[in-house]
Amino acid sequence: MKAESLLFAGVALFFLGTGAGYLAWSGREPAGTAALTVSFVMASLISFFCAANHRRRGPRPEDRKDGLVADRAGPFDFFPPHSAYPVLTALGAALTALGIVFGLWLFLTGLGVLVAGVLGLAFQYVHRDEPPDESGTPPAGPPREEPADLE
Protein backbone atom coordinates (compact mmCIF):
# COMPACT_ATOMS: atom_id res chain seq x y z
CA MET A 1 0.00 0.00 0.00
CA LYS A 2 3.01 2.27 0.21
CA ALA A 3 3.20 2.66 -3.58
CA GLU A 4 -0.52 3.49 -3.77
CA SER A 5 -0.12 6.03 -0.97
CA LEU A 6 2.71 7.79 -2.83
CA LEU A 7 0.74 7.66 -6.09
CA PHE A 8 -2.33 9.33 -4.60
CA ALA A 9 -0.17 11.84 -2.72
CA GLY A 10 1.25 12.86 -6.09
CA VAL A 11 -2.27 13.15 -7.51
CA ALA A 12 -3.28 15.27 -4.51
CA LEU A 13 -0.29 17.56 -5.00
CA PHE A 14 -1.19 17.90 -8.68
CA PHE A 15 -4.73 18.96 -7.80
CA LEU A 16 -3.41 21.35 -5.14
CA GLY A 17 -1.08 23.04 -7.63
CA THR A 18 -3.69 23.07 -10.37
CA GLY A 19 -6.27 24.50 -7.97
CA ALA A 20 -3.91 27.23 -6.79
CA GLY A 21 -3.07 28.17 -10.37
CA TYR A 22 -6.73 28.10 -11.37
CA LEU A 23 -7.66 30.31 -8.42
CA ALA A 24 -4.96 32.83 -9.34
CA TRP A 25 -5.77 33.04 -13.07
CA SER A 26 -9.55 32.54 -13.11
CA GLY A 27 -10.47 35.67 -11.21
CA ARG A 28 -11.94 33.73 -8.27
CA GLU A 29 -14.35 31.64 -10.32
CA PRO A 30 -15.97 29.43 -7.64
CA ALA A 31 -17.10 26.30 -9.52
CA GLY A 32 -13.72 25.19 -10.88
CA THR A 33 -11.93 26.12 -7.67
CA ALA A 34 -14.41 24.08 -5.64
CA ALA A 35 -14.08 21.09 -7.98
CA LEU A 36 -10.27 21.13 -7.80
CA THR A 37 -10.36 21.58 -4.02
CA VAL A 38 -12.68 18.59 -3.61
CA SER A 39 -10.44 16.55 -5.93
CA PHE A 40 -7.43 17.45 -3.76
CA VAL A 41 -9.28 16.45 -0.58
CA MET A 42 -10.45 13.11 -2.04
CA ALA A 43 -6.99 12.17 -3.33
CA SER A 44 -5.49 13.15 0.04
CA LEU A 45 -8.02 10.98 1.84
CA ILE A 46 -7.18 7.93 -0.28
CA SER A 47 -3.46 8.58 0.20
CA PHE A 48 -3.93 8.81 3.98
CA PHE A 49 -5.98 5.58 4.02
CA CYS A 50 -3.34 3.68 2.05
CA ALA A 51 -0.51 5.02 4.26
CA ALA A 52 -2.38 4.13 7.46
CA ASN A 53 -3.07 0.61 6.14
CA HIS A 54 0.60 0.16 5.27
CA ARG A 55 1.68 1.30 8.74
CA ARG A 56 -0.85 -0.94 10.47
CA ARG A 57 -0.48 -4.14 8.42
CA GLY A 58 2.97 -3.87 6.90
CA PRO A 59 3.87 -4.71 3.33
CA ARG A 60 1.56 -6.98 1.38
CA PRO A 61 2.88 -10.11 -0.36
CA GLU A 62 2.68 -8.39 -3.76
CA ASP A 63 4.80 -5.50 -2.44
CA ARG A 64 7.72 -7.77 -1.55
CA LYS A 65 10.30 -8.99 -4.07
CA ASP A 66 10.13 -12.54 -2.65
CA GLY A 67 6.31 -12.62 -2.44
CA LEU A 68 4.46 -15.56 -3.98
CA VAL A 69 0.93 -15.81 -5.30
CA ALA A 70 0.21 -18.43 -2.64
CA ASP A 71 1.03 -15.93 0.10
CA ARG A 72 -2.19 -14.06 -0.70
CA ALA A 73 -4.36 -17.17 -1.24
CA GLY A 74 -7.15 -18.13 1.09
CA PRO A 75 -10.85 -18.84 1.10
CA PHE A 76 -12.81 -16.71 -1.34
CA ASP A 77 -15.94 -16.01 0.65
CA PHE A 78 -19.34 -17.40 1.46
CA PHE A 79 -21.83 -17.43 -1.42
CA PRO A 80 -25.44 -18.11 -0.37
CA PRO A 81 -27.07 -21.07 -2.10
CA HIS A 82 -30.52 -19.50 -2.58
CA SER A 83 -32.48 -16.53 -1.33
CA ALA A 84 -35.89 -14.94 -1.87
CA TYR A 85 -34.68 -11.47 -0.92
CA PRO A 86 -33.46 -10.40 -4.40
CA VAL A 87 -36.96 -11.03 -5.76
CA LEU A 88 -38.49 -9.13 -2.82
CA THR A 89 -36.08 -6.23 -3.42
CA ALA A 90 -36.95 -6.11 -7.12
CA LEU A 91 -40.66 -6.18 -6.32
CA GLY A 92 -40.21 -3.34 -3.83
CA ALA A 93 -38.27 -1.28 -6.38
CA ALA A 94 -40.97 -1.86 -9.01
CA LEU A 95 -43.77 -0.92 -6.59
CA THR A 96 -41.87 2.18 -5.50
CA ALA A 97 -41.39 3.27 -9.11
CA LEU A 98 -45.07 2.63 -9.89
CA GLY A 99 -46.00 4.53 -6.75
CA ILE A 100 -44.36 7.65 -8.18
CA VAL A 101 -46.87 7.44 -11.05
CA PHE A 102 -50.03 6.13 -9.35
CA GLY A 103 -49.97 7.60 -5.85
CA LEU A 104 -48.46 7.97 -2.44
CA TRP A 105 -50.11 4.85 -1.01
CA LEU A 106 -48.39 2.60 -3.57
CA PHE A 107 -45.10 4.44 -3.16
CA LEU A 108 -45.12 3.91 0.63
CA THR A 109 -46.11 0.25 0.22
CA GLY A 110 -43.31 -0.26 -2.29
CA LEU A 111 -40.85 1.54 -0.02
CA GLY A 112 -41.76 -0.80 2.84
CA VAL A 113 -41.29 -3.88 0.66
CA LEU A 114 -38.01 -2.46 -0.70
CA VAL A 115 -36.64 -1.79 2.79
CA ALA A 116 -37.63 -5.30 3.90
CA GLY A 117 -35.86 -6.81 0.89
CA VAL A 118 -32.68 -4.80 1.34
CA LEU A 119 -32.51 -5.50 5.08
CA GLY A 120 -33.16 -9.18 4.39
CA LEU A 121 -30.28 -9.25 1.90
CA ALA A 122 -27.97 -7.48 4.31
CA PHE A 123 -28.76 -9.52 7.41
CA GLN A 124 -29.78 -12.92 6.02
CA TYR A 125 -26.59 -14.72 7.04
CA VAL A 126 -25.43 -12.46 9.85
CA HIS A 127 -25.52 -15.29 12.44
CA ARG A 128 -23.87 -18.00 10.36
CA ASP A 129 -20.63 -18.00 12.42
CA GLU A 130 -22.41 -18.63 15.72
CA PRO A 131 -22.61 -22.11 17.31
CA PRO A 132 -25.95 -23.97 17.28
CA ASP A 133 -28.59 -22.90 19.80
CA GLU A 134 -30.11 -25.06 22.57
CA SER A 135 -32.45 -26.86 20.17
CA GLY A 136 -29.46 -28.03 18.14
CA THR A 137 -30.41 -26.03 15.07
CA PRO A 138 -27.25 -24.91 13.28
CA PRO A 139 -27.08 -21.36 11.93
CA ALA A 140 -27.80 -20.71 8.25
CA GLY A 141 -24.90 -21.28 5.90
CA PRO A 142 -21.67 -23.23 6.26
CA PRO A 143 -19.19 -22.26 8.99
CA ARG A 144 -16.45 -19.85 7.95
CA GLU A 145 -13.04 -21.47 7.70
CA GLU A 146 -9.94 -19.69 8.93
CA PRO A 147 -7.15 -19.40 6.35
CA ALA A 148 -4.35 -21.92 6.74
CA ASP A 149 -0.89 -20.66 7.65
CA LEU A 150 1.31 -21.06 4.58
CA GLU A 151 4.64 -20.98 6.36
Disulfide bonds with the S-S distance in Angstrom:
none
